[in-house]
């Protein structure tokens, strides 16, 4: 698994239609933290990459 880049994180957020606050809440982090990650001033931990993949898969499931 490759490390997630700031551009990858921003692209994920835009693909899922989440704003920074919504994405932060879904990932269990603060809005400031996701802003710093997207800006490249904070490292993106591996668990955030895993969480984004899981959330995107869940959002892409057909409604029951």
TIMARTI-684879 format. One record per atom (N, C-alpha, C, O): residue in one letter; atom name; x, y, z. Coordinates in steps of 0.1 Angstrom, whole numbers, plus 5000, padded with zeros to 4 digits. Layout:
BEGIN
SITE; code; site; xx; yy; zz
SITE; a; CA; X; Y; Z
...
***
This chain:
BEGIN
SITE; code; site; xx; yy; zz
SITE; x; N; 5009; 4988; 5000
SITE; x; CA; 5000; 5000; 5000
SITE; x; C; 5009; 5012; 5000
SITE; x; O; 5018; 5014; 5008
SITE; x; N; 5006; 5021; 4991
SITE; x; CA; 5014; 5034; 4990
SITE; x; C; 5009; 5044; 5000
SITE; x; O; 4997; 5043; 5004
SITE; x; N; 5017; 5052; 5004
SITE; x; CA; 5013; 5063; 5014
SITE; x; C; 5004; 5073; 5007
SITE; x; O; 5007; 5076; 4996
SITE; x; N; 4994; 5077; 5014
SITE; x; CA; 4985; 5087; 5009
SITE; x; C; 4991; 5101; 5008
SITE; x; O; 4997; 5105; 5018
SITE; x; N; 4990; 5108; 4997
SITE; x; CA; 4996; 5121; 4996
SITE; x; C; 4985; 5131; 4999
SITE; x; O; 4973; 5128; 5000
SITE; x; N; 4989; 5144; 5002
SITE; x; CA; 4979; 5154; 5004
SITE; x; C; 4969; 5155; 4992
SITE; x; O; 4957; 5157; 4994
SITE; x; N; 4974; 5154; 4980
SITE; x; CA; 4965; 5155; 4968
SITE; x; C; 4955; 5143; 4968
SITE; x; O; 4944; 5145; 4964
SITE; x; N; 4960; 5131; 4972
SITE; x; CA; 4951; 5120; 4973
SITE; x; C; 4940; 5122; 4983
SITE; x; O; 4928; 5119; 4981
SITE; x; N; 4943; 5128; 4995
SITE; x; CA; 4933; 5130; 5005
SITE; x; C; 4923; 5141; 5000
SITE; x; O; 4911; 5139; 5002
SITE; x; N; 4928; 5151; 4994
SITE; x; CA; 4919; 5161; 4988
SITE; x; C; 4910; 5155; 4977
SITE; x; O; 4898; 5158; 4977
SITE; x; N; 4916; 5147; 4969
SITE; x; CA; 4908; 5141; 4958
SITE; x; C; 4897; 5131; 4964
SITE; x; O; 4886; 5131; 4959
SITE; x; N; 4901; 5124; 4975
SITE; x; CA; 4891; 5115; 4981
SITE; x; C; 4879; 5123; 4987
SITE; x; O; 4868; 5120; 4985
SITE; x; N; 4883; 5134; 4993
SITE; x; CA; 4872; 5142; 4999
SITE; x; C; 4863; 5148; 4989
SITE; x; O; 4851; 5148; 4990
SITE; x; N; 4869; 5153; 4978
SITE; x; CA; 4860; 5158; 4967
SITE; x; C; 4852; 5148; 4960
SITE; x; O; 4841; 5150; 4956
SITE; x; N; 4858; 5136; 4958
SITE; x; CA; 4851; 5124; 4952
SITE; x; C; 4839; 5120; 4960
SITE; x; O; 4829; 5117; 4954
SITE; x; N; 4840; 5121; 4973
SITE; x; CA; 4829; 5116; 4982
SITE; x; C; 4819; 5127; 4984
SITE; x; O; 4809; 5125; 4990
SITE; x; N; 4823; 5140; 4980
SITE; x; CA; 4813; 5151; 4982
SITE; x; C; 4813; 5156; 4996
SITE; x; O; 4803; 5163; 5000
SITE; x; N; 4823; 5153; 5004
SITE; x; CA; 4824; 5158; 5018
SITE; x; C; 4832; 5171; 5019
SITE; x; O; 4842; 5173; 5012
SITE; x; N; 4827; 5180; 5027
SITE; x; CA; 4835; 5192; 5030
SITE; x; C; 4845; 5188; 5041
SITE; x; O; 4845; 5177; 5046
SITE; x; N; 4854; 5197; 5044
SITE; x; CA; 4865; 5194; 5054
SITE; x; C; 4859; 5190; 5067
SITE; x; O; 4864; 5180; 5074
SITE; x; N; 4849; 5197; 5072
SITE; x; CA; 4843; 5193; 5085
SITE; x; C; 4836; 5180; 5085
SITE; x; O; 4838; 5172; 5094
SITE; x; N; 4829; 5177; 5074
SITE; x; CA; 4822; 5164; 5073
SITE; x; C; 4833; 5152; 5072
SITE; x; O; 4831; 5142; 5079
SITE; x; N; 4843; 5155; 5064
SITE; x; CA; 4854; 5144; 5063
SITE; x; C; 4861; 5142; 5076
SITE; x; O; 4863; 5131; 5080
SITE; x; N; 4864; 5153; 5083
SITE; x; CA; 4871; 5152; 5096
SITE; x; C; 4862; 5144; 5106
SITE; x; O; 4867; 5136; 5113
SITE; x; N; 4849; 5147; 5106
SITE; x; CA; 4840; 5140; 5116
SITE; x; C; 4840; 5125; 5112
SITE; x; O; 4840; 5117; 5121
SITE; x; N; 4839; 5122; 5099
SITE; x; CA; 4838; 5108; 5095
SITE; x; C; 4851; 5101; 5098
SITE; x; O; 4851; 5089; 5101
SITE; x; N; 4862; 5108; 5098
SITE; x; CA; 4875; 5102; 5101
SITE; x; C; 4879; 5102; 5116
SITE; x; O; 4889; 5096; 5120
SITE; x; N; 4871; 5109; 5124
SITE; x; CA; 4874; 5110; 5138
SITE; x; C; 4886; 5120; 5141
SITE; x; O; 4893; 5117; 5151
SITE; x; N; 4888; 5130; 5133
SITE; x; CA; 4898; 5139; 5135
SITE; x; C; 4893; 5153; 5134
SITE; x; O; 4881; 5155; 5131
SITE; x; N; 4900; 5163; 5138
SITE; x; CA; 4895; 5177; 5137
SITE; x; C; 4896; 5183; 5123
SITE; x; O; 4904; 5178; 5115
SITE; x; N; 4888; 5193; 5121
SITE; x; CA; 4889; 5200; 5108
SITE; x; C; 4903; 5206; 5106
SITE; x; O; 4908; 5206; 5094
SITE; x; N; 4909; 5211; 5116
SITE; x; CA; 4922; 5217; 5115
SITE; x; C; 4932; 5206; 5111
SITE; x; O; 4942; 5209; 5103
SITE; x; N; 4931; 5194; 5116
SITE; x; CA; 4940; 5183; 5112
SITE; x; C; 4939; 5180; 5098
SITE; x; O; 4949; 5178; 5091
SITE; x; N; 4927; 5178; 5093
SITE; x; CA; 4925; 5175; 5078
SITE; x; C; 4930; 5186; 5070
SITE; x; O; 4936; 5184; 5059
SITE; x; N; 4928; 5198; 5074
SITE; x; CA; 4933; 5210; 5067
SITE; x; C; 4949; 5209; 5066
SITE; x; O; 4954; 5212; 5055
SITE; x; N; 4955; 5206; 5077
SITE; x; CA; 4970; 5205; 5077
SITE; x; C; 4975; 5193; 5069
SITE; x; O; 4985; 5194; 5062
SITE; x; N; 4967; 5182; 5069
SITE; x; CA; 4971; 5171; 5061
SITE; x; C; 4970; 5174; 5046
SITE; x; O; 4979; 5170; 5038
SITE; x; N; 4959; 5181; 5042
SITE; x; CA; 4957; 5184; 5028
SITE; x; C; 4968; 5194; 5023
SITE; x; O; 4972; 5195; 5012
SITE; x; N; 4972; 5203; 5033
SITE; x; CA; 4982; 5213; 5029
SITE; x; C; 4997; 5207; 5029
SITE; x; O; 5006; 5213; 5024
SITE; x; N; 4998; 5195; 5035
SITE; x; CA; 5011; 5188; 5035
SITE; x; C; 5019; 5192; 5047
SITE; x; O; 5031; 5189; 5047
SITE; x; N; 5014; 5199; 5057
SITE; x; CA; 5021; 5203; 5068
SITE; x; C; 5020; 5193; 5080
SITE; x; O; 5027; 5194; 5090
SITE; x; N; 5011; 5183; 5078
SITE; x; CA; 5010; 5172; 5088
SITE; x; C; 5010; 5159; 5080
SITE; x; O; 5004; 5158; 5069
SITE; x; N; 5017; 5149; 5085
SITE; x; CA; 5018; 5136; 5079
SITE; x; C; 5004; 5129; 5079
SITE; x; O; 4997; 5131; 5089
SITE; x; N; 5001; 5122; 5069
SITE; x; CA; 4989; 5114; 5069
SITE; x; C; 4992; 5100; 5074
SITE; x; O; 4998; 5092; 5067
SITE; x; N; 4986; 5096; 5085
SITE; x; CA; 4989; 5083; 5091
SITE; x; C; 4982; 5072; 5082
SITE; x; O; 4972; 5075; 5075
SITE; x; N; 4988; 5060; 5082
SITE; x; CA; 4983; 5049; 5074
SITE; x; C; 4968; 5046; 5078
SITE; x; O; 4960; 5042; 5069
SITE; x; N; 4964; 5048; 5091
SITE; x; CA; 4950; 5045; 5094
SITE; x; C; 4941; 5054; 5087
SITE; x; O; 4929; 5051; 5085
SITE; x; N; 4945; 5066; 5084
SITE; x; CA; 4936; 5076; 5077
SITE; x; C; 4934; 5071; 5063
SITE; x; O; 4923; 5071; 5058
SITE; x; N; 4944; 5066; 5056
SITE; x; CA; 4943; 5060; 5043
SITE; x; C; 4933; 5048; 5043
SITE; x; O; 4924; 5047; 5035
SITE; x; N; 4935; 5040; 5053
SITE; x; CA; 4926; 5028; 5054
SITE; x; C; 4911; 5032; 5057
SITE; x; O; 4902; 5027; 5051
SITE; x; N; 4910; 5042; 5065
SITE; x; CA; 4896; 5047; 5068
SITE; x; C; 4890; 5054; 5056
SITE; x; O; 4878; 5052; 5054
SITE; x; N; 4897; 5061; 5048
SITE; x; CA; 4892; 5067; 5036
SITE; x; C; 4887; 5057; 5026
SITE; x; O; 4877; 5058; 5020
SITE; x; N; 4895; 5046; 5025
SITE; x; CA; 4891; 5035; 5016
SITE; x; C; 4878; 5028; 5021
SITE; x; O; 4869; 5026; 5013
SITE; x; N; 4877; 5026; 5034
SITE; x; CA; 4865; 5019; 5039
SITE; x; C; 4853; 5028; 5038
SITE; x; O; 4842; 5024; 5034
SITE; x; N; 4855; 5041; 5041
SITE; x; CA; 4843; 5051; 5040
SITE; x; C; 4839; 5052; 5026
SITE; x; O; 4827; 5052; 5023
SITE; x; N; 4848; 5053; 5016
SITE; x; CA; 4844; 5054; 5002
SITE; x; C; 4837; 5041; 4998
SITE; x; O; 4827; 5043; 4990
SITE; x; N; 4841; 5030; 5002
SITE; x; CA; 4835; 5017; 4998
SITE; x; C; 4820; 5017; 5004
SITE; x; O; 4811; 5013; 4997
SITE; x; N; 4819; 5022; 5016
SITE; x; CA; 4806; 5022; 5022
SITE; x; C; 4797; 5032; 5015
SITE; x; O; 4785; 5029; 5013
SITE; x; N; 4802; 5043; 5012
SITE; x; CA; 4794; 5053; 5005
SITE; x; C; 4789; 5049; 4991
SITE; x; O; 4779; 5053; 4986
SITE; x; N; 4797; 5040; 4985
SITE; x; CA; 4794; 5035; 4971
SITE; x; C; 4785; 5023; 4971
SITE; x; O; 4782; 5018; 4960
SITE; x; N; 4782; 5018; 4983
SITE; x; CA; 4773; 5006; 4983
SITE; x; C; 4759; 5011; 4979
SITE; x; O; 4754; 5022; 4983
SITE; x; N; 4752; 5002; 4972
SITE; x; CA; 4738; 5006; 4968
SITE; x; C; 4729; 5007; 4981
SITE; x; O; 4731; 4999; 4991
SITE; x; N; 4720; 5016; 4981
SITE; x; CA; 4710; 5017; 4992
SITE; x; C; 4702; 5004; 4994
SITE; x; O; 4698; 4998; 4984
SITE; x; N; 4700; 5001; 5007
SITE; x; CA; 4692; 4989; 5010
SITE; x; C; 4678; 4992; 5011
SITE; x; O; 4670; 4983; 5014
***
